[in-house]
Amino acid sequence: MKNDGAVGESPQEELATGERSTRNRVARSILDHGPSTVADLAGRLGLTQAAVRRHLDALVADDVVVAREQRVYGARTRGRPAKVFALTDCGRDAFDQSYDVLAADALRWIEENAGGEAAVAAFARDRMEAQAEAYRRAVEAADPEARTEALAKALTADGYAATARNAPVGEQLCQHHCPVAHVAERYPQLCEAETEVFSRLLGTHVQRLATIAHGDGVCTTFIPKAGHRSDDRPADGSGRTSTTSNTDKTTSQASASTAGRNPA
């Protein structure tokens, strides 16, 4: 066999990959055809009923599908109704949705009919305030030196996959996922409102260094240590530094207000 330098999967990994692929086919068949019996799925997918049951057991354990009795319309025959398997909300969310398009359309309507960019910004702030209550409780319950970590954990519970790490003159709050990234590409007010809330919760100015919506791999927010000027901060994790004029950082609000728009 030719060795081209590629690293192949082990037999165990190949088996696991095949299992996941078939499991996805089972879930997709339920999405396309609605609640289905084991016999229905076996017939559509060309699998044995035993194999279908094994995949369904795994999907039930992962909260992708749920088992329930088949609804019977008209006269009911003798015996128990067949069991069918339907997608849960979690299972449906695993497939493509149009929520991003809907949200962007709603914000476009607000912008065009209800007050322009200022109305979008007001919406973004109100939306973030509703989320911020859980973050506030987490931050206030933590010791001062652990507040960034507490905020990261609260964000993770909301789906942002956040971590906190030390930086030379402060800390970095890194969000490895953004549920609204596609919408925030068009409406950076969402990022700005989020950063303003971070600043208020942590009691200091903060600076957004990178955003997923802007094309970066991670949303990164710099939180300076007490006594350090904001122009001492590193621009990213590479050790490079970035300078900011005094007029750009006169207030903590100014630092946060441009957070959704990364510097060119």
Salt bridges, closest charged atoms under 4 A:
GLU19 OE1 - ARG23 NH2 3.44
GLU19 OE2 - ARG54 NH2 3.31
ASP32 OD1 - ARG28 NE 3.33
GLU69 OE2 - ARG80 NH2 3.86
ASP105 OD1 - ARG108 NH2 3.71
GLU111 OE1 - ARG186 NH2 3.04
GLU112 OE1 - ARG108 NH1 3.65
GLU129 OE2 - ARG200 NH2 2.74
GLU133 OE2 - ARG136 NH2 2.29
GLU133 OE2 - ARG137 NH1 3.58
GLU140 OE1 - ARG136 NH1 2.71
GLU185 OE2 - HIS182 ND1 3.70
GLU192 OE2 - ARG261 NH1 2.42
GLU194 OE1 - ARG208 NH2 2.85
ASP216 OD2 - HIS214 ND1 3.72
ASP231 OD1 - ARG229 NE 3.25
ASP232 OD2 - HIS228 ND1 3.92
ASP232 OD1 - ARG229 NH2 3.73
ASP236 OD2 - ARG240 NH2 2.33
